[in-house]
Amino acid sequence: MASTEKDLISKAIKVMKNAYAPYSKFHVGVCLETESGKQFTGCNVENSSYGATICAERVAIGAAVASGEKGIKKIAIVSSSDRPCTPCGICRQVLAEFGPDTEIICTSVKGKKIEKFLLKNLLPHSFDKSFVSGNR
């Protein structure tokens, strides 16, 4: 495991401890790295109106965008589950907006297994801005 990968996972584990998950008890932390090398973290924030819940990936993406970053190079996702989990469908689509070639690193605090994917393989036919702009 490369030191950058270890660093991303370590930061994801740290921020996961701040997750607000009183309903599911499913805690998630992420650390993403932008194309410029900056890192941003996020954790899931649940709400009693479940549709208002925000995934950790989208929290980190929002922080990156708010800081002026638009390209995502890689993201480490750590969950409190027994095995690594991949981003949900909504998060895959949001990630695709900022980097279809994003490397996704998934692991769990309970296990030692690390799984890696390219976003374009998890969401091969994403909806993108070319549909909206008529360029396709």
Secondary structure by P-SEA (a helix, b strand, c coil): ccaaaaaaaaaaaaaccccccccccbbbbbccccccbbbbbbbbbbcccccccccaaaaaaaaaaaaccccccbbbbbccccccccccaaaaaaaaaccccbbbbbbbccccbbbbbbcccccccccccccccccc
